[in-house]
Amino acid sequence: TIVKGLLDFARESVPQKSWTSLNDILDASLALVRNQAMFQNITIVRDYSPDIPAILADPHQLEQVIINMLLNAGHAMAAGGTLTLTSARATDMNGVVAKIADTGCGIPEENLSRIFDPFFTTKDTSGTGLGLSVSYGIINSHGGSIEVESSVGVGTTFTIKLPINPDMAQEIGKAGLHGAETVW
């Protein structure tokens, strides 16, 4: 598993983009993990915006990101808790936002700046430290960003922002146009 993770991390796979629904990606990811034992004492709340636009993205790569975050949330709530998945239009860009929030143990402040570093893990023997690093790379290759907020004993929220069309965003950036929000 570690060798496969290392190879996956080292190999940059090109996203196979198609027009897809963020809500469908969240649901598909949730369907793959919700029956695992760690989720039996966790209340799952889905708060999806019904009117968010489709995005040009690789749904399988985005599922990989969401599944990783869901599993991390499950580990953080070993004694149970609430997992909330939210989708919305991004207010600061022409894109969409997904939030994965848990009421788990939280991440200590001294670890927050390192969680996306390759091989950084706080899990004893079960973690390779590649999940969040690979997730960061996938979101970055889609022209998006990941932010994290966490409080020890309260929980953690990951916010993923994705442009509707990252290819258009790159072209606009190369052309030096301003006001990209109105171009798309």
C-alpha atoms as an extended CHARMM CRD file, in Angstrom:
* protein
*
       184  EXT
         1         1  THR       CA              0.0000000000        0.0000000000        0.0000000000  PROA      1               0.0000000000
         2         2  ILE       CA              2.8140000000        2.3900000000        0.8460000000  PROA      2               0.0000000000
         3         3  VAL       CA              4.6490000000        1.6590000000       -2.4170000000  PROA      3               0.0000000000
         4         4  LYS       CA              1.4220000000        2.1370000000       -4.4130000000  PROA      4               0.0000000000
         5         5  GLY       CA              0.8370000000        5.4270000000       -2.5960000000  PROA      5               0.0000000000
         6         6  LEU       CA              4.3780000000        6.5620000000       -3.3740000000  PROA      6               0.0000000000
         7         7  LEU       CA              3.9790000000        5.6750000000       -7.0400000000  PROA      7               0.0000000000
         8         8  ASP       CA              0.6110000000        7.4170000000       -7.2480000000  PROA      8               0.0000000000
         9         9  PHE       CA              2.0920000000       10.4740000000       -5.5640000000  PROA      9               0.0000000000
        10        10  ALA       CA              5.1190000000       10.5840000000       -7.8780000000  PROA      10              0.0000000000
        11        11  ARG       CA              3.0770000000       10.0300000000      -11.0270000000  PROA      11              0.0000000000
        12        12  GLU       CA              1.1170000000       13.0660000000      -12.1250000000  PROA      12              0.0000000000
        13        13  SER       CA             -1.9980000000       11.7350000000      -13.7840000000  PROA      13              0.0000000000
        14        14  VAL       CA             -3.7090000000       14.0460000000      -16.2020000000  PROA      14              0.0000000000
        15        15  PRO       CA             -7.3160000000       14.6970000000      -15.2090000000  PROA      15              0.0000000000
        16        16  GLN       CA             -9.8850000000       13.1920000000      -17.5910000000  PROA      16              0.0000000000
        17        17  LYS       CA            -12.2950000000       16.1040000000      -17.4270000000  PROA      17              0.0000000000
        18        18  SER       CA            -15.9680000000       16.0930000000      -18.2860000000  PROA      18              0.0000000000
        19        19  TRP       CA            -18.9130000000       18.2450000000      -17.2530000000  PROA      19              0.0000000000
        20        20  THR       CA            -20.0310000000       16.8840000000      -13.9170000000  PROA      20              0.0000000000
        21        21  SER       CA            -22.0750000000       17.7190000000      -10.8430000000  PROA      21              0.0000000000
        22        22  LEU       CA            -20.3360000000       18.4390000000       -7.5510000000  PROA      22              0.0000000000
        23        23  ASN       CA            -23.4310000000       17.1670000000       -5.7220000000  PROA      23              0.0000000000
        24        24  ASP       CA            -23.2140000000       13.8590000000       -7.6110000000  PROA      24              0.0000000000
        25        25  ILE       CA            -19.5240000000       13.5510000000       -6.7280000000  PROA      25              0.0000000000
        26        26  LEU       CA            -20.2700000000       14.1670000000       -3.0410000000  PROA      26              0.0000000000
        27        27  ASP       CA            -23.0780000000       11.5700000000       -3.0890000000  PROA      27              0.0000000000
        28        28  ALA       CA            -21.0040000000        8.9740000000       -4.9620000000  PROA      28              0.0000000000
        29        29  SER       CA            -18.1210000000        9.4060000000       -2.5040000000  PROA      29              0.0000000000
        30        30  LEU       CA            -20.4480000000        9.1620000000        0.4620000000  PROA      30              0.0000000000
        31        31  ALA       CA            -22.0700000000        6.0060000000       -0.9420000000  PROA      31              0.0000000000
        32        32  LEU       CA            -18.6710000000        4.3080000000       -1.0980000000  PROA      32              0.0000000000
        33        33  VAL       CA            -17.7940000000        4.9090000000        2.5680000000  PROA      33              0.0000000000
        34        34  ARG       CA            -21.0170000000        5.3090000000        4.5470000000  PROA      34              0.0000000000
        35        35  ASN       CA            -21.4560000000        1.5700000000        5.2500000000  PROA      35              0.0000000000
        36        36  GLN       CA            -18.0070000000        1.1790000000        6.7640000000  PROA      36              0.0000000000
        37        37  ALA       CA            -17.9990000000        0.3800000000       10.4630000000  PROA      37              0.0000000000
        38        38  MET       CA            -16.3960000000        3.7020000000       11.4320000000  PROA      38              0.0000000000
        39        39  PHE       CA            -19.4730000000        5.5750000000       10.1510000000  PROA      39              0.0000000000
        40        40  GLN       CA            -22.0620000000        3.6230000000       12.1730000000  PROA      40              0.0000000000
        41        41  ASN       CA            -22.0770000000        6.1390000000       15.0580000000  PROA      41              0.0000000000
        42        42  ILE       CA            -21.7620000000        9.1880000000       12.8390000000  PROA      42              0.0000000000
        43        43  THR       CA            -24.7270000000       11.3140000000       11.7960000000  PROA      43              0.0000000000
        44        44  ILE       CA            -24.3680000000       12.3920000000        8.1800000000  PROA      44              0.0000000000
        45        45  VAL       CA            -25.8910000000       15.7070000000        7.1190000000  PROA      45              0.0000000000
        46        46  ARG       CA            -26.1150000000       16.6250000000        3.4220000000  PROA      46              0.0000000000
        47        47  ASP       CA            -26.6100000000       20.3460000000        2.8090000000  PROA      47              0.0000000000
        48        48  TYR       CA            -26.3660000000       20.6810000000       -0.9650000000  PROA      48              0.0000000000
        49        49  SER       CA            -27.2850000000       23.7220000000       -2.9810000000  PROA      49              0.0000000000
        50        50  PRO       CA            -29.6410000000       22.5280000000       -5.7410000000  PROA      50              0.0000000000
        51        51  ASP       CA            -28.7020000000       25.2960000000       -8.1570000000  PROA      51              0.0000000000
        52        52  ILE       CA            -24.9230000000       25.0570000000       -8.4360000000  PROA      52              0.0000000000
        53        53  PRO       CA            -23.5810000000       24.7890000000      -11.9750000000  PROA      53              0.0000000000
        54        54  ALA       CA            -21.8070000000       21.8030000000      -13.4880000000  PROA      54              0.0000000000
        55        55  ILE       CA            -18.0160000000       21.9390000000      -13.4450000000  PROA      55              0.0000000000
        56        56  LEU       CA            -15.4060000000       20.7020000000      -15.9010000000  PROA      56              0.0000000000
        57        57  ALA       CA            -13.5080000000       18.1770000000      -13.7930000000  PROA      57              0.0000000000
        58        58  ASP       CA            -12.3380000000       14.5880000000      -13.4780000000  PROA      58              0.0000000000
        59        59  PRO       CA            -15.0790000000       13.0530000000      -11.3160000000  PROA      59              0.0000000000
        60        60  HSD       CA            -12.9400000000       10.0550000000      -10.3260000000  PROA      60              0.0000000000
        61        61  GLN       CA            -10.0910000000       12.2190000000       -9.0940000000  PROA      61              0.0000000000
        62        62  LEU       CA            -12.4930000000       14.4510000000       -7.1610000000  PROA      62              0.0000000000
        63        63  GLU       CA            -14.1240000000       11.3530000000       -5.6330000000  PROA      63              0.0000000000
        64        64  GLN       CA            -10.6600000000       10.2700000000       -4.4940000000  PROA      64              0.0000000000
        65        65  VAL       CA            -10.2200000000       13.6210000000       -2.7270000000  PROA      65              0.0000000000
        66        66  ILE       CA            -13.6550000000       13.5280000000       -1.0760000000  PROA      66              0.0000000000
        67        67  ILE       CA            -13.2920000000        9.8780000000        0.0000000000  PROA      67              0.0000000000
        68        68  ASN       CA             -9.9310000000       10.6710000000        1.5970000000  PROA      68              0.0000000000
        69        69  MET       CA            -11.4660000000       13.5500000000        3.5410000000  PROA      69              0.0000000000
        70        70  LEU       CA            -14.4800000000       11.4760000000        4.5700000000  PROA      70              0.0000000000
        71        71  LEU       CA            -12.2310000000        8.6830000000        5.8650000000  PROA      71              0.0000000000
        72        72  ASN       CA            -10.0850000000       11.1870000000        7.7480000000  PROA      72              0.0000000000
        73        73  ALA       CA            -13.2580000000       12.6390000000        9.2980000000  PROA      73              0.0000000000
        74        74  GLY       CA            -14.4100000000        9.1430000000       10.2530000000  PROA      74              0.0000000000
        75        75  HSD       CA            -11.0910000000        8.4550000000       11.9950000000  PROA      75              0.0000000000
        76        76  ALA       CA            -11.3630000000       11.7920000000       13.8290000000  PROA      76              0.0000000000
        77        77  MET       CA            -14.8060000000       10.8300000000       15.1620000000  PROA      77              0.0000000000
        78        78  ALA       CA            -14.0390000000        7.3730000000       16.5170000000  PROA      78              0.0000000000
        79        79  ALA       CA            -16.5700000000        7.8870000000       19.3250000000  PROA      79              0.0000000000
        80        80  GLY       CA            -19.2280000000        9.2690000000       16.9650000000  PROA      80              0.0000000000
        81        81  GLY       CA            -20.2310000000       12.7300000000       15.8900000000  PROA      81              0.0000000000
        82        82  THR       CA            -21.6740000000       14.6430000000       12.9640000000  PROA      82              0.0000000000
        83        83  LEU       CA            -20.2950000000       14.8000000000        9.4390000000  PROA      83              0.0000000000
        84        84  THR       CA            -21.6840000000       17.6190000000        7.2910000000  PROA      84              0.0000000000
        85        85  LEU       CA            -21.2130000000       17.8230000000        3.5270000000  PROA      85              0.0000000000
        86        86  THR       CA            -22.1050000000       21.1730000000        1.9810000000  PROA      86              0.0000000000
        87        87  SER       CA            -22.0880000000       22.4240000000       -1.5850000000  PROA      87              0.0000000000
        88        88  ALA       CA            -22.6250000000       25.9780000000       -2.8010000000  PROA      88              0.0000000000
        89        89  ARG       CA            -21.6420000000       28.4920000000       -5.4190000000  PROA      89              0.0000000000
        90        90  ALA       CA            -18.3500000000       30.1710000000       -4.6310000000  PROA      90              0.0000000000
        91        91  THR       CA            -18.8790000000       33.7950000000       -3.6630000000  PROA      91              0.0000000000
        92        92  ASP       CA            -15.3190000000       34.8980000000       -4.4090000000  PROA      92              0.0000000000
        93        93  MET       CA            -14.8700000000       33.2450000000       -7.8170000000  PROA      93              0.0000000000
        94        94  ASN       CA            -16.8940000000       31.7920000000      -10.6630000000  PROA      94              0.0000000000
        95        95  GLY       CA            -16.9650000000       28.3210000000       -9.2440000000  PROA      95              0.0000000000
        96        96  VAL       CA            -18.3060000000       25.9560000000       -6.6390000000  PROA      96              0.0000000000
        97        97  VAL       CA            -17.4400000000       25.0990000000       -3.0590000000  PROA      97              0.0000000000
        98        98  ALA       CA            -17.6000000000       21.8110000000       -1.1810000000  PROA      98              0.0000000000
        99        99  LYS       CA            -17.1930000000       21.7050000000        2.5910000000  PROA      99              0.0000000000
       100       100  ILE       CA            -16.5590000000       18.5780000000        4.6180000000  PROA      100             0.0000000000
       101       101  ALA       CA            -16.9900000000       19.3400000000        8.3190000000  PROA      101             0.0000000000
       102       102  ASP       CA            -16.6710000000       16.9610000000       11.2560000000  PROA      102             0.0000000000
       103       103  THR       CA            -17.1760000000       17.2440000000       14.9880000000  PROA      103             0.0000000000
       104       104  GLY       CA            -14.1070000000       15.1350000000       15.6970000000  PROA      104             0.0000000000
       105       105  CYS       CA            -10.9680000000       15.6240000000       17.7210000000  PROA      105             0.0000000000
       106       106  GLY       CA             -9.6280000000       18.4850000000       15.5800000000  PROA      106             0.0000000000
       107       107  ILE       CA             -6.1020000000       19.1630000000       14.3880000000  PROA      107             0.0000000000
       108       108  PRO       CA             -3.6080000000       20.8190000000       16.7340000000  PROA      108             0.0000000000
       109       109  GLU       CA             -2.5420000000       24.2570000000       15.5120000000  PROA      109             0.0000000000
       110       110  GLU       CA              1.1050000000       23.2150000000       15.2510000000  PROA      110             0.0000000000
       111       111  ASN       CA              0.1170000000       20.5240000000       12.7050000000  PROA      111             0.0000000000
       112       112  LEU       CA             -2.1710000000       22.6520000000       10.5130000000  PROA      112             0.0000000000
       113       113  SER       CA              0.6380000000       24.0580000000        8.3780000000  PROA      113             0.0000000000
       114       114  ARG       CA              1.9980000000       20.5480000000        7.7120000000  PROA      114             0.0000000000
       115       115  ILE       CA             -1.1080000000       18.4890000000        6.9010000000  PROA      115             0.0000000000
       116       116  PHE       CA             -0.6400000000       18.7960000000        3.1160000000  PROA      116             0.0000000000
       117       117  ASP       CA              3.0750000000       17.8730000000        3.2930000000  PROA      117             0.0000000000
       118       118  PRO       CA              3.9590000000       14.4870000000        1.7860000000  PROA      118             0.0000000000
       119       119  PHE       CA              4.4440000000       11.7670000000        4.4230000000  PROA      119             0.0000000000
       120       120  PHE       CA              3.1490000000       13.8710000000        7.3110000000  PROA      120             0.0000000000
       121       121  THR       CA              0.7490000000       11.8370000000        9.4040000000  PROA      121             0.0000000000
       122       122  THR       CA             -0.5070000000       11.7680000000       12.9670000000  PROA      122             0.0000000000
       123       123  LYS       CA             -1.9010000000        8.2510000000       12.6040000000  PROA      123             0.0000000000
       124       124  ASP       CA              0.1460000000        5.5850000000       14.3700000000  PROA      124             0.0000000000
       125       125  THR       CA              0.6470000000        2.8260000000       11.7990000000  PROA      125             0.0000000000
       126       126  SER       CA             -2.3930000000        3.1890000000        9.5630000000  PROA      126             0.0000000000
       127       127  GLY       CA             -1.4080000000        6.3370000000        7.6890000000  PROA      127             0.0000000000
       128       128  THR       CA              1.1360000000        6.9540000000        4.9430000000  PROA      128             0.0000000000
       129       129  GLY       CA              0.8660000000       10.7220000000        5.0430000000  PROA      129             0.0000000000
       130       130  LEU       CA              0.0340000000       10.8520000000        1.3540000000  PROA      130             0.0000000000
       131       131  GLY       CA             -3.7690000000       11.2640000000        1.3280000000  PROA      131             0.0000000000
       132       132  LEU       CA             -4.0110000000       15.0100000000        1.8790000000  PROA      132             0.0000000000
       133       133  SER       CA             -0.8830000000       15.7010000000       -0.1550000000  PROA      133             0.0000000000
       134       134  VAL       CA             -2.3050000000       13.8090000000       -3.1570000000  PROA      134             0.0000000000
       135       135  SER       CA             -5.6740000000       15.5160000000       -2.6050000000  PROA      135             0.0000000000
       136       136  TYR       CA             -3.9770000000       18.9190000000       -2.6340000000  PROA      136             0.0000000000
       137       137  GLY       CA             -2.2750000000       18.0400000000       -5.9290000000  PROA      137             0.0000000000
       138       138  ILE       CA             -5.5420000000       16.8960000000       -7.5260000000  PROA      138             0.0000000000
       139       139  ILE       CA             -7.4120000000       20.0370000000       -6.5110000000  PROA      139             0.0000000000
       140       140  ASN       CA             -4.4970000000       22.1930000000       -7.6680000000  PROA      140             0.0000000000
       141       141  SER       CA             -4.4950000000       20.4330000000      -11.0720000000  PROA      141             0.0000000000
       142       142  HSD       CA             -8.1840000000       21.3830000000      -11.3540000000  PROA      142             0.0000000000
       143       143  GLY       CA             -7.3490000000       25.0690000000      -10.7610000000  PROA      143             0.0000000000
       144       144  GLY       CA             -8.8570000000       24.9590000000       -7.2790000000  PROA      144             0.0000000000
       145       145  SER       CA             -7.7930000000       25.2890000000       -3.6650000000  PROA      145             0.0000000000
       146       146  ILE       CA             -8.2190000000       23.5280000000       -0.3210000000  PROA      146             0.0000000000
       147       147  GLU       CA             -8.4560000000       25.3890000000        2.9670000000  PROA      147             0.0000000000
       148       148  VAL       CA             -8.7060000000       23.9300000000        6.4470000000  PROA      148             0.0000000000
       149       149  GLU       CA            -10.0400000000       25.2740000000        9.7250000000  PROA      149             0.0000000000
       150       150  SER       CA             -9.7750000000       23.2370000000       12.8780000000  PROA      150             0.0000000000
       151       151  SER       CA            -10.1290000000       23.4880000000       16.6350000000  PROA      151             0.0000000000
       152       152  VAL       CA             -8.9620000000       20.7490000000       18.9720000000  PROA      152             0.0000000000
       153       153  GLY       CA            -11.9600000000       19.1110000000       20.6190000000  PROA      153             0.0000000000
       154       154  VAL       CA            -14.4200000000       20.8870000000       18.3070000000  PROA      154             0.0000000000
       155       155  GLY       CA            -13.7490000000       19.5480000000       14.8090000000  PROA      155             0.0000000000
       156       156  THR       CA            -12.3410000000       20.2670000000       11.3720000000  PROA      156             0.0000000000
       157       157  THR       CA            -13.7110000000       21.7780000000        8.1760000000  PROA      157             0.0000000000
       158       158  PHE       CA            -12.0790000000       21.3370000000        4.7900000000  PROA      158             0.0000000000
       159       159  THR       CA            -13.2090000000       23.7940000000        2.1100000000  PROA      159             0.0000000000
       160       160  ILE       CA            -12.5820000000       22.8820000000       -1.5220000000  PROA      160             0.0000000000
       161       161  LYS       CA            -13.0400000000       25.6120000000       -4.1370000000  PROA      161             0.0000000000
       162       162  LEU       CA            -13.1840000000       24.6830000000       -7.8130000000  PROA      162             0.0000000000
       163       163  PRO       CA            -13.6360000000       26.8800000000      -10.8710000000  PROA      163             0.0000000000
       164       164  ILE       CA            -16.4590000000       25.9730000000      -13.2350000000  PROA      164             0.0000000000
       165       165  ASN       CA            -14.0000000000       25.6740000000      -16.1010000000  PROA      165             0.0000000000
       166       166  PRO       CA            -10.3190000000       25.5450000000      -15.0670000000  PROA      166             0.0000000000
       167       167  ASP       CA             -9.1790000000       25.5230000000      -18.7000000000  PROA      167             0.0000000000
       168       168  MET       CA            -10.9400000000       28.8470000000      -19.2630000000  PROA      168             0.0000000000
       169       169  ALA       CA             -9.3780000000       30.2130000000      -16.0590000000  PROA      169             0.0000000000
       170       170  GLN       CA             -5.8980000000       29.3260000000      -17.3160000000  PROA      170             0.0000000000
       171       171  GLU       CA             -6.5450000000       30.9200000000      -20.7000000000  PROA      171             0.0000000000
       172       172  ILE       CA             -7.8830000000       34.0720000000      -19.0700000000  PROA      172             0.0000000000
       173       173  GLY       CA             -4.8500000000       34.1770000000      -16.7860000000  PROA      173             0.0000000000
       174       174  LYS       CA             -2.4620000000       33.7950000000      -19.7540000000  PROA      174             0.0000000000
       175       175  ALA       CA             -4.2300000000       36.5440000000      -21.6720000000  PROA      175             0.0000000000
       176       176  GLY       CA             -3.9870000000       38.8650000000      -18.6860000000  PROA      176             0.0000000000
       177       177  LEU       CA             -7.6950000000       39.6730000000      -18.7330000000  PROA      177             0.0000000000
       178       178  HSD       CA             -9.2920000000       41.1430000000      -15.6480000000  PROA      178             0.0000000000
       179       179  GLY       CA            -12.7620000000       40.4840000000      -14.3070000000  PROA      179             0.0000000000
       180       180  ALA       CA            -12.6930000000       36.7590000000      -15.1420000000  PROA      180             0.0000000000
       181       181  GLU       CA            -15.8650000000       36.2690000000      -13.1330000000  PROA      181             0.0000000000
       182       182  THR       CA            -17.8420000000       38.0080000000      -15.8660000000  PROA      182             0.0000000000
       183       183  VAL       CA            -16.1110000000       36.2330000000      -18.7580000000  PROA      183             0.0000000000
       184       184  TRP       CA            -17.2630000000       32.7030000000      -17.9160000000  PROA      184             0.0000000000
